[in-house]
Amino acid sequence: MPKQSSDSTKRSQIATILEGEYALVHLDPTQPNCILPDYLKSRDNITLKLSHLFRGSLEIAEDSIVTNLLFGSEYFECRIPFHAIWSITSSNGETTLWPECAPTSVLRDLLHSESSSPPEPPPEKQPEKRNQPKPDKVKASHLRRIK
């Protein structure tokens, strides 16, 4: 898929998800034109929580997201180009993944977790309860009401 098409798809999906409460944007901060606090740039994978409900501004530009986010006690104007975003998760847990944009370490971790997790066994059937006698008397509680 051409980069331009991918960016417009991301832009559209992000705009739709941000109509909800928030979005978790998973990105590679080492990508060109990604403006974030310096301590985040050394990582190959970060997740930022974005929302129109936050105090800082949030603008979805043609090629990036520009937002003021609070880090510690100070706001920082972040610029997140769409080519740096490899996944987005909505507030209801739905996730979209663009594997062609994901860092190699993330793809390796995803493959490793898929191959190392054993398949879940089918749930065991519980034996049917048939005409079991009801208890004669329900025990009264040892607690008393105090007025």
C-alpha positions as CSV (number, residue, x, y, z in Angstrom):
1,M,0.0,0.0,0.0
2,P,1.4,3.4,-0.9
3,K,2.5,5.6,2.0
4,Q,0.1,8.4,1.1
5,S,-2.9,6.0,1.1
6,S,-1.7,4.5,4.4
7,D,-1.4,7.9,6.0
8,S,-4.9,9.0,4.9
9,T,-6.3,5.7,6.2
10,K,-4.6,6.3,9.6
11,R,-5.8,9.9,9.7
12,S,-9.4,8.8,9.1
13,Q,-9.3,6.0,11.6
14,I,-7.7,8.1,14.3
15,A,-10.2,11.0,13.8
16,T,-13.0,8.5,14.1
17,I,-11.6,6.9,17.3
18,L,-10.9,10.3,18.8
19,E,-14.6,11.0,18.6
20,G,-14.8,8.6,21.6
21,E,-13.3,9.1,25.0
22,Y,-9.7,8.5,24.1
23,A,-7.2,6.7,21.9
24,L,-4.0,4.9,22.7
25,V,-1.6,5.6,19.9
26,H,1.4,3.2,19.6
27,L,4.3,4.7,17.8
28,D,8.0,4.5,17.0
29,P,9.5,7.7,18.3
30,T,12.7,7.2,16.4
31,Q,11.0,8.0,13.1
32,P,11.9,11.3,11.3
33,N,9.9,14.4,12.2
34,C,8.6,12.9,15.4
35,I,8.8,15.6,18.1
36,L,8.5,14.3,21.6
37,P,10.3,14.9,25.0
38,D,14.0,13.8,24.6
39,Y,13.7,11.0,27.2
40,L,11.1,9.3,25.0
41,K,13.1,9.5,21.7
42,S,15.6,6.8,22.8
43,R,12.9,4.1,23.0
44,D,11.8,2.1,19.9
45,N,8.2,1.9,21.0
46,I,5.9,4.1,23.1
47,T,2.2,4.5,23.7
48,L,0.5,7.9,24.2
49,K,-3.0,8.5,25.4
50,L,-4.7,11.2,23.3
51,S,-8.1,12.8,23.8
52,H,-10.1,15.9,22.8
53,L,-11.2,15.9,26.5
54,F,-7.7,16.7,27.7
55,R,-6.7,20.3,28.6
56,G,-4.0,20.5,25.9
57,S,-4.8,21.1,22.3
58,L,-5.2,18.3,19.8
59,E,-5.1,18.8,16.1
60,I,-5.2,16.2,13.4
61,A,-3.2,17.8,10.6
62,E,-2.7,16.4,7.0
63,D,0.4,14.4,7.8
64,S,0.6,14.2,11.6
65,I,-1.1,14.7,15.0
66,V,-0.1,17.9,16.9
67,T,-1.0,17.9,20.5
68,N,0.0,19.4,23.8
69,L,0.5,16.6,26.4
70,L,1.3,16.8,30.0
71,F,4.6,15.1,31.0
72,G,5.2,15.3,34.7
73,S,4.1,18.9,35.5
74,E,4.8,20.5,32.2
75,Y,3.1,20.5,28.8
76,F,5.0,19.6,25.7
77,E,3.9,20.2,22.1
78,C,4.2,16.8,20.4
79,R,4.2,16.2,16.7
80,I,3.4,12.6,15.7
81,P,3.7,11.9,12.0
82,F,1.3,9.2,10.7
83,H,4.2,7.2,9.4
84,A,5.5,6.7,13.0
85,I,2.1,5.3,14.2
86,W,2.0,1.5,14.0
87,S,-1.2,0.8,16.0
88,I,-4.1,2.5,17.6
89,T,-6.5,1.3,20.3
90,S,-9.9,2.8,21.0
91,S,-11.3,3.3,24.5
92,N,-13.4,0.2,24.1
93,G,-10.4,-1.9,23.4
94,E,-10.6,-2.3,19.6
95,T,-7.1,-2.2,18.1
96,T,-5.9,-1.5,14.5
97,L,-2.4,-2.6,13.6
98,W,-0.3,-1.4,10.7
99,P,2.5,-4.1,10.8
100,E,4.5,-2.4,7.9
101,C,5.1,0.5,10.3
102,A,5.8,-1.4,13.4
103,P,9.4,-1.6,14.8
104,T,11.1,-4.9,14.3
105,S,11.3,-5.5,18.1
106,V,7.5,-5.2,18.3
107,L,6.9,-7.6,15.5
108,R,9.4,-10.1,17.0
109,D,7.6,-9.8,20.4
110,L,4.2,-10.3,18.7
111,L,5.4,-13.4,16.9
112,H,7.1,-14.8,20.0
113,S,4.0,-14.3,22.1
114,E,1.8,-16.0,19.5
115,S,4.1,-19.0,19.1
116,S,4.8,-19.5,22.8
117,S,1.3,-19.3,24.1
118,P,-0.3,-22.8,24.2
119,P,-3.8,-23.2,22.8
120,E,-6.5,-23.0,25.4
121,P,-8.1,-26.3,26.2
122,P,-11.8,-26.5,25.6
123,P,-13.9,-25.8,28.7
124,E,-14.9,-29.0,30.6
125,K,-18.5,-29.8,30.7
126,Q,-20.1,-29.7,34.1
127,P,-22.2,-32.8,35.0
128,E,-25.9,-32.0,34.8
129,K,-27.6,-31.8,38.1
130,R,-30.7,-33.9,38.1
131,N,-33.4,-33.8,40.7
132,Q,-31.2,-33.3,43.7
133,P,-33.2,-33.0,46.9
134,K,-33.5,-29.5,48.3
135,P,-32.0,-28.8,51.7
136,D,-34.6,-29.1,54.4
137,K,-33.9,-25.9,56.2
138,V,-31.8,-22.9,55.3
139,K,-29.4,-22.1,58.1
140,A,-30.0,-18.8,59.8
141,S,-27.1,-16.3,59.9
142,H,-25.0,-16.1,63.0
143,L,-25.1,-12.3,62.6
144,R,-27.8,-10.3,64.4
145,R,-29.3,-6.9,63.6
146,I,-28.5,-4.4,66.3
147,K,-30.7,-1.3,66.5
